[in-house]
Amino acid sequence: MKMKYILVLVIAFLATWVGLQAQSLVTGRIITVEDGQPLDRATVKIADVSIGALSNAEGYFELENVPKGTYEIAVSYLGYVTFSQTITVGDAKEMVLGDLIMREDVMGLEEVVLTGSMRPTSVGMSPVKIQVVQSEYMLQTTSPTNLMEGLNLINGVQEVVACGVCFTNNISINGLPGAYTAVLLDGAPIYGNLASVYGLNSIPTNIIDRIEVIKGPNSTLYGSEAMAGVLNIITKDPATQPALSVDLQATTHGEVFANVASSIKAGKWRGYVGANVAYMNSFVDDNGDQFGDILNTDRVSFFTKWTLDRKSKKPFSIAAKLYYEDRRNGLQDYLADRAYRELRGNDQIYGESIFTQRAEVFGSYTFHTKENIRLDYSLSHHDQDSFYGSDGYQAVQDIAFANLIWDKQWTHHRLLMGATARYNFYDDNTVATEQLQQNAPDIQWVPGVFVQEEWLPSPKLTLLGGLRLDHYVGDRWIPSPRLNIKYKPGDWTTFRLNAGTGFKIVNLFTEDHAFLSGQREVIIQEELLPETSYNVAFNFNHLFLWGESQGMLDVDVYYTYFTNKILPDYDTPGQIIYANVEGNAITRGMSVSLNHQFAFPLNFVASFNMQQAFELTMDGDRSVRDPIEFAPDWTSTLTVNYEWEKAGLQFAYTMTGTGPMTLPEVFDLDAIGLPLDEARPTRSTAFAQHQIQLTKTLPKASLQVYGGVSNLANFTQPISPLAGFNDPNAAPGFSPFFDTAYAFAPLQGRELYVGLRWNIVQR
């Protein structure tokens, strides 16, 4: 009898175990609510078990190996409201969901973002103003090959070129220099000072899911370098990527770009592997200054990201990126037949050659605990071997970062607490890392803590407050508070008020390229103290209907006050003088953005940002106001997209406008090689760039063919960015008056480009 009961229990146990281990195939179709048309490459995901897929051209999708249980299935697609539905998977081998219907989200308020509060929330619900640009939108409009080429779609964000020879660049937000912008990958601050000049071209578009931008100081959550704002690049989720994707592009200037990526499934791991290649090896000198107008480069980047389907259903991701770039420019003899390899450091034939090697590892791990605790981490190594004429510059920077976060929610409160640790090692061959004629690398160990609470006292009001404390060398604690208020009187209107402080530790030799390129002498007048800033910003957002069409008006007003601000002084010929401003600096302005989606397939985004950026110093009893150089008085963007659905054609037009800006005082030379009495204009003229693109979609072949014209009006900087290149007493580039700091507009004229994208969706 006992044996009989034991046998029954064993059978019951085995049946239960088999049932628990049973896995099903979940299928369905994604269609639009407007006309029932299928959506190709919609993302379908069950986050709890890290299972995802893309719909095919007919809208069908398959989720394989879904265990028994109850889940939230989420469907997202660019331009549509994210759809979610509760499903219960039983013993059946296949579960058919049928048609899942999505509706248009013209305003993008349902897009889920992470940057504002370090936790997922929709754009509309966030108390922090966040601007989002999806990678699909970038491809539809301008087809950028890397991050820097896609920035012109973001209002108030622009690429600033720091050198007229090697075209180093950085990201400026609201007119502030690029060193004030924190650039993150999946929330990890791995781009230090050195990489923010030479590493941002290494972020190819094939790894970008979206770009999230917050303007104004955000040191409370992200520490130093976040004084102007935060630009967070969210990488793609391996679970939702096609089996194979290819993007090839070529231009009439001889540039070639290639992006190849593949998704992989290995047991409980889902991976994404991609490679990016860029090549340019032609000499173009349209402005006649003897130096190339287009950067020559060989660039290779590899990227991989993996997520694990854990028993606890807690997220775990790890990603890595390797990057190599051979960047060069200069005289034609320097570039011809790759002669620069032997001429690096030559004192007769001028050229600039930068070899960059970079490795990154970053990710996030959520602990298997009842409480929501996670660890965000990153490691990066940056190695630069470069020559600027005969001057060599070799530098290494290593950064390690860890952020332990506890997230707790109850009733109308949500508490976020964390502890961070950041290690920064920097060494180069300049006086910046030298003490008493001995090498002395700059080593910073920065621990910090922060706390943030979000409170919803009523459905219309959201309050968010936070405080961060960071400890620096010399027993210096730097506090960074923030306060964000969101008031939503109705479904159509939102008001936001944001206030906070920021701080920044300065390393001039990695932030200002001018001390290397050209022949100016660097003078540091005093010990440079950390810069601090105080910011307040107001946002008004309103949705409206016009007939059967929808629109959104967004207005920002901002004001930032700096103390101890460090600005380069170019007024003395042959010198750059650095010092903390004796007084203060101010940036203030207003931006307006209008989005509109018509009932027919036409939409546009128009934005305008006007600003003032200046420093105030005392001259005796009189206050002197000087504009900050390279900060334009205004910028504007306009994008127009039209889709001819029947023909499978998409047309895009993009315009970016740049207003006048203050330029450094630069002197050209006379016939005997002496500086003229009168400097070049210290104010630039306004200019605009136009781009058009046509895309043909072939759904059955999963193929897109595209082509376009950039810089349609063929506008280039009317004067060379170089001064002193024609000194009769010295070889070009080696004059004591040679200067590369007058770059404010593009040198590359009209360009045609063609390309194709091919995606094989996993079935």
N, C-alpha and C positions, 0 to 999 in steps of 0.2 A: 504493500500500500504506500509505504514511504517512497519507494522508487517511482511509483506512479505520479505522486505529487511533485517529486523532484523533476521528473520528465516534463510535466505540465509547466512548471516554473521556468525550466530551461527554454522550452518552446516559446513561452510568452515573452521571456527576456530577449530571445533571438528575434522574434517578430517586432518587438519594440525597437530593438537596436537597428534592424534593417529599415524600419520605418523612419527612424531618425536620420539614417544615412541616405535615404532616398533623395534623389535630386531630379528636378524637372527642367524641361525646356519651356521657357516663356516666350511667346511670340505675339506680335501685333502689328498694327500699321499706324503711321503718323500722318494725319491729314489736316488741312486748314479748315477753320470754321466758315471762312468766307465762301469758298467754292469747292471744298472737298478735295483739293489737289494734294497729292502726296508731297511730303517734305524730304528731300534728299539730304543725308548726313545729319539728321537730327540726333542729338545725344540722348540716349536712354540709359539710366543708371539706377542701381540699387546700392545706395551708399553703405548700408549696414554690412553688406557682404562683399563690397568692392567688386561688383560685377557690372559691366557696362557694355554698350555696343552702339553702333551707328546704323541709322536706317539707310536703305539703299535707294536707288532712283525711283522705285515704286512706293517708297515709304515704309517697307516692311523691315522688321528687325527681329533678332533672335537673342535671347539671354540664356546662355547655356549653364547647366549644372547649378541651378538655383535650389538650395536646400529647403526642406519643409519649414514653414513658418509664416509669420505675417510681417510684411514689409511695406515701406513707402517707395513706390517707383516714381522717379522724376524724369521728365522729358524737357529738354531745353533746346532752343534753336534761336539763332541770331534774329532779332526783330519780333520775337513772339514771347508771350507770357509763359514763364516756366509752369509746366503742368505736373501735378502730382496726384497719385491715386494709391489708396491702400489695397494691397492684394494679399491673398492667403493662398500659399502654395501647399497642396496636399500630396497624396500618393500618386496622382496621375503622372505619366511620363511627359505629358505636354499640357500646358495651360495656354489657351488662346484668349487674348484680351480683346481682340477685335480692333475697331478703329478708336484711336486716341486723338481727340480733336484739340487743336491749338488755335488761339486767337492772337492777333497782332499786338505787339507791345511797342508802339511807335516811340514812346518816350524813354524806353529802357529802364523804367523804375523798378522792374522786377529782377533786374540783374543782381546776382549775389556777389557781394564784395567782401574783402577781408581787411583791407588796409586801415580803415578808420578806427576800428576798435579791437583789432587782432582776433576777431571772431566773425563767423559768417552772418551777414545781414543784407537785406535788399537795399538798393540805392535809395528808394523812397522812404524806407524806415530808418535809415542811418541818421543819427544826430549830427554827424560830421559830413560836410559837403565833399563828395567824391565824384570825380569825373572818370568815366570808363570808356576805353576804346578797345573794341574787340579786334582780334587779328583778322577775322573774316572781312570786317569793314575796311581795314587797311588794304587788304588784297583787292577788294572791289573798286577802290578808288585810285590808289597810286602804286600798288605792287612794290612796296619797299623790300629790300633784300636784308636789311638789318634794322635794329631798333632806332638808330639815329636818323635813318631816312624816313621813318614813320612819325616823327615828332611834330611835323607841320600840321597834323590833323588835330592837335590839342591846343585849345585856346590858352594863350599866355605862356606856352612852353615852346622853346626854340633851341635849335642848335647854334652854338656860338663857336666860330673858328678862331683859334688862338694864335695861329702861325700861318703866314702866307707862303711857306715853302712845304712843310710836312703836313699841314692842315690838321693839326691836333684840334680836337673839338671837345666840348662839354655841354651839359644841359642846363639852360637858364630857365628859371621860373620867375615870372613877373619882374624881369629885368635884372635879377641878381645873378652874380657869377656862378658858374657851374659847381664850384666847390661847396656851395651852400645847399645843394640838392642831394638828398640821400637816395641812392639808387639801390633797390633791393631786388633779390630773386626769391620768389615765394616767401617774402617777409624777412629774408636773411640779409643783413647789411654786409655783403662780401666785397663791395667795390670801394676800396680805400682811395686815398688821394691819388696815388700813382695810377691805379686802374681807371679812375674816373676820367683820366686824360687819354689813356691809350687802350683801354679795355672795352669800351662800350660798343665799338663796332663789332665786337665778338659775339653779340647776342643776336643770332639770326631769327628771322620771323617764323621759321618752321618750328621753333620750340615755344613760341609765345601763344598763350590762350587769350590773354587780355592784358591791358596796361591800366593800372589804377593810379590816379593822381590826386594828391591832396596838396593844396597850396597853403602857404603859411607855416610857421614853426610847428614841428611835431616832435620835439625832443622828449616829450613826456613818455612816449612809447618807443621811440627809435634812437634816442641819444644824439650825439654830435653829428654834424653834417646835415641835419634836418631843419636848418634855419629858414630856408626858402620854401621847402616843401619836401614831399616824398613821392617818388616814382617807383611803384612796385610792379615788377614784371611777374605775372602769374604764368607758370609754365603749364604745358598741356598735361591732361590726365591720361596715362597710358591705357586705361580701361576703355576710353572712348575714341581712340585713334584708329585710322584705317590700317589694313594689313600692310599697305605700301603706299607712300605718297612721294611724288617727284615734282619738283618745280625748277625749270630751267629758264634762264633769261640771258639775253645778249643785247648790247647797245651799239650804236653807230660810232662810239668812241673806242670800240674794241674791248669793252668790259664784258666779262663772262661771269655769271653767277649760277650756282647749282645748289639745290637743297634736296636731300634724299632722306627719307625717314621710314621706319618700319615698326609696327607693334608686335610684341612677342608675348606668348603665354607659356609659362613653365611651371606646372603644378599650381601652387597658390600664388605665384608671383605673376604680375602683369608688368611688362616692360615696354619702353619706348626708346628707340635708338635712332639718332639722326646725325647727319654730317652736312656741313656747309662749306662751300668753296667759292672764293672770289679771286679773280685774276684780271690784272690790268698792266700792260707793259708797253705803252705807246707814249711818245713825247708830243705834247701839244703846247704851243706858245702863241696864242692869239693876241695877247697884249704886248708882245715884243720886248719883254724885260729880260729875255734870255733864260728864264726859269720856267719849268713846266707848270701849266695851269691845272693839270689833273694829277692826282696822286697815283703813283705806281704802287702796286701791291700784289703780293701772293699771300692769301689768307686761308687757313684751314681751321675748322672748328668741329669738334665731336661732342655730342651730348647724349646722355642716357638718363632715364628716370624709371624707377621701379616702385610699385606698391605691392603690399602683401595682404592677402586675405587671411587675417588672423582669426583664431577661435573666438577671441573676445570681441570681434567686430570693431576693435579700435583701430583708427588709421595709423599707418606707418609708411613713410616714403623716404626714399634716398635717391639723390640725383648727383651727377658728376658732369663736368665739362672740361675739355682740353682745348687749348687755343694756341695757334702759332700764327704770327704775322711778320712778314718781311715788307716793311713800308719804306719807300724812298722817293726822293724828288730832288731836283737841282738843275744844273746845267745839262745840256743835251749830251755833252761828252761824258758826263758822270753816269747817265742812264743808258747810253747806247750799248747794245750787246752785253748788258748787265755788267758794265765796267765798274760799277760802284763796289762790287765785291772786293776788287783790288784797290780802289781809290778811297775807301772809308778812312777818314782822318787825314786825307791829302790837304796840303796847305796851298795848292795852286788851282785845283779844279773843285769848285764848291758843290757840295751836295749834303743832304741830310738822310741818314740811313738808320732805321730803328728796327731791331729784331726784338720781338716780344714773345715770350713763352708764359703761358698762364694755365693753372690748374685749379679747379673748384670742386668742392664736395659740399652738399647742403641737403637738408631734409627736415622731417618732423616725425616725432615718435610720441604717441599718446599711451600713457601707462595703463596697465590692466588693473585699474582701481575703480572703486565706486565713484569717487570724485573725478571730475574732469580735469586731469593734469597732463600737460604735454611738454615736450622738450623740442624746441627749434634749435638747429645747430648749423654751423657752416665753417669750412676751412678753405683758405685760398692761398696760393703762392703765385707771385708775380715777379718775373725776371726780365729786365730790360737791358739790352746791350745796344748803345746808340752812339752816333757821331753827328755833330752839328758843325759842318765844316771840318776844321782840324781839332775841335774840342770833343773829347769823349765823355760820355755820361753813362755810367753803369749803375744800376740800382736794383735792389731786391726789397720786396715787401711781402710779409706773411701776416695773415689775419686769422685769428680763431675767435669764434663767437658762439655763445650758448645762452639760451633764453628759456628759463623754466617758468611755466605759466599755469596758474590755477584759476579756473573759470567756474563760478558758482552762481546759480540762478534760483530765486525764490520769489513768489508773488510778483510784485512790481519792481523788484530790484535785481540787478545782475552785477556781481562783483568780479573784478579781474585783478589778480595780484601776480607779481613776478619778481624774479631775481635774474640779473644778467651779468655776464662776464665777457669782456672783450680784451684780447691780447693783440697788440700791434707791434710788429718788428719792422723797422725801416733802416736801410743802410745804402749809402751811395759813395761815390768817389769825389764829392764836393766838400766844401767847408761846413756844410750843414751837419755832417756827422763826423766832425773832427774837433778834438779838444787837446790843446797843447801839442799839436802836431801828431797826435795819436788818433787812430780810428776809434770812434765812439758811436756805435749804432744807436738810433733813437728807439727805445723800448718803452711802450706804454701798456700798463695793466690797469684796466678800468672796470671795477665792479660797480654794480648799481642795483637799486630796488625801485619798484614802482607799484602803485595801487590806483585802481580806477573803478568808479561805480557809476552804473547807469540806472536811473530811477524814472519810472513812469507814474507820476502822481495822478495823471488823468489821461484819457485816450488822446487828447489833443496836445499834451505837453510831455517832452522828454528832456531830462537833465543828465548831463554826463560831466563828471569832474574827475581829475586825476592829478597825481604828483609823482615825480621821479627825483631820485637823488643819485648822483654819480660821483665817485671819488677819484680824484686825479692826484698826480705826484705833488708832493708838498702839502699833504693833509688838506687839500682843497676839496670841499664838497660843493657841488653845483646843483641847486634845485631847479626843477622845470615843471611848473604847474600848468594845468589847462582847464578850461571850462567851456562846455558846448551846450547850447540851448536850442531845442527845436520846438516850434509851435506850429501846429497844423489846424487852423480854424475850420477847414472843410476838406473835402476830397480833392479839391482842385488847387489849393494854395498851401505853400509851406514857407515858413520863415526860419532861418538859422542864424544864430549869433555864436561866433567862436572867438575865444581869447586864449592866449598862451604865451610862453616864453621859449626861447631857443638859445643854444650856446654852441660854440665851435672852437676846437683846438686847431691851430693853424700850422701847416707845414708848407712854407712858400715854395720850396724846391720841387714839390710835386704838384702844386696847384697853379703856378704861374710859369708858363713855358717861356716867357719873354727873356728870362735870365739866361737861357741857353741859346736861343736862336737869335742871331744878330750879334752886335758887338757892344751892347750896353753893359756898363759895369753895375753890379748889384751893390746897393748900400742899405744896410739895416741900421736905422738910427738908434734903436732902443730894444729892450727885451719886449717881445710881442706878447701881450696878455690875451687870454681867451676872449673872443668876441661874444657878446650877448645881444639878444634881441627881444622885443616885446611887440606882440601883434594882436590886432583885433580885426575881425572880418564879419561882414553881414551878407547873408544870401537870401534872395527872394526867388521863389520858384512857383510858376503858375502854369497850369494846363488849361487849354481852351479848345473849343470846337468851333469850326467854321464850315457850316454846311455839313457835308459828310466827311470832312477832313479834320485832322487833329494837329495841334501844335503845342509847343512849350516855350515859355519865355523864362530865361534864367539870368539873374543879375547879381553880381558880386561887387562889394565895395570893401577895400582892404587898406590897412595902415600898419606899417612896421617901423619901429624905432630901434636903432642900433647904438650900442655904446662899445667903446674900444674897437671900433671897426677898423680893419686894416685895408688900406687902399694903396695901389702902386701909383707913384708920382712920376710921370714921364716928361715933365716940363723942362728938366735940365737935359740938354743934348748929351747923348752918350751915357746916361745914367738912368737906373730905376731906383727910386728911393722908397723904402717901406717904413711905415711907422703906424702906431695906433692913432686914429684921428683925435685931435684935441678938440673935442666937441661931440658931435653925434652925426649919424647918417639916418636918412629917412627914405623909405619907399612908400608910395601911396598911389592908389588908382582905382579904377572901376572897369569891370568887364561885363559885356552883355552878349548873350547867346540866344539865338532863335532857331528852333528846330520845327520843321513842318512836314507832315506826310499828307499828300493829297489823296483823294479817293481813287484816282488813277495812279499807276505805278511811278510816281515822281516824288522825290523828297529832297530837301535841302537843309543844310546846317550853315548858318551865318553867325560869326562871332567877331567881336571887336573888343580890344583891351587897350585902354589908355592909362599911362602911368607917369609918375615923376619919381626919379631916383637921384638923390643928391646928398652931399655932405655939407655940414655946417661947421665952420671953424671960426675962431675969434682972431681978428686982426686989431689988436689993441682993444678998444671998446666997441668995435664994429663987427657984426656978424657977417661972414662971407659965405655965400652959397655957391657951391661948385657941382655941376652935374657929374654923376658917375658915368665913366666911359663905357661905351658899347651897350648901354641900356636904351633901347629905342623908346621914343615918346609914345608910340602906339604900334600895335600889331593887329592883323585881322586875318580871318580865314573864311573861305566859302567853299563848300562842297555841294555839288548837285549830282544826283543819281537818278537815272531813268532806265527802266527795264521794259524791253519789248518781249513780253513773255512768249508769244507765238513763235518768234524767230529765235528765241534763246539768246538774245543779245542784251548786254548791259552797257550803258554809256555813263561815264563819270567825268566830271569837270572839277578841278581843284584850283583855288587861287589862294596864295598867301601874300599878304602885304606887310611891309616893314617900314615904320616911320623913321624920321630923322633921329640920329643918335650922336652923342658927343664922341669925338675921336681923339687919340693922343696927338700931341704936337710933334709933327715930323717935318724935317727940312730936306728938300731936294738939293742937289749939288749944281754948282755952276760949271762952266767949261773947263776950269782949272782944278776942279775937285773940292771946292769950298762950299759950305752950306749957304744957301740963299738967305737973304735978310728976312724974307717973309716965309712963314711955315705954310704947309698945305692947309686946306680948309679943315677946321676942327669940328665941323658939323657935316654929317652925311646928308644926302638927299633921299627922299622916300623912293621905294621901288616895290614892284610886285612880280611874282612868278606865277606862271600859269601851267597847268598840266591837264591833258585829256587822256582818257583810256577807254578802249572798247574791248569787251570780253564776250566771247562766244562759248556757250556751254553745250556740250554734246553728252546728254545724260546717259545714253546707252553705252557709250564708251568710257564713262566716268572721266571725261576729259574737258578741260577748259583751255582755250587758246586766247591769248590776250596780246594787245599791243598798244602803244601810246607814244605821246610826245611830251617830254618834260622841258621846262623853261621855254614854253611855246613862243614867247615874244623875244627870245634870244637876248635877254638882259644879262649883262655882266658888269662887274665893278668898272666904272669908267676910268680908273687910274690903278696902276699896279699897287698891290699891297706892300711892295718892297720899296725901300728908299736906300739910296747910296749904292745901288747895284751898278751904276755907270761911272764910278770914280775912275778917272784916267790915271790915277797914281797907284792903283791896286787892282789885283785880279778881281773879277766879279764875285761878290760875296765876302771878300776879305778887307774891304774898306773899313776904317774905324767908324764910318758913318752908316754902315750897313744896318738896316732895321727891317724886321718882318711884321711889325705890330699894327699895320694899317689895313687889316683885312676886315671888311664889314659886309661884303656882298659876294654873291657867287662869281667865280671865274670861269666856270664851265658853262658853255652856251647851250643852244638848242640840241636836244638829243632824242633820237628815236630808239625805242626798245620794243622787243618782241619776246614772247615766252609762252610756255605751256605748263599746265598743272594736270597731273594724272593721279587719280586716287583709286586704289583697289580696296573696296569695302569688304571687311571680313563677314562671311555668311555663316 
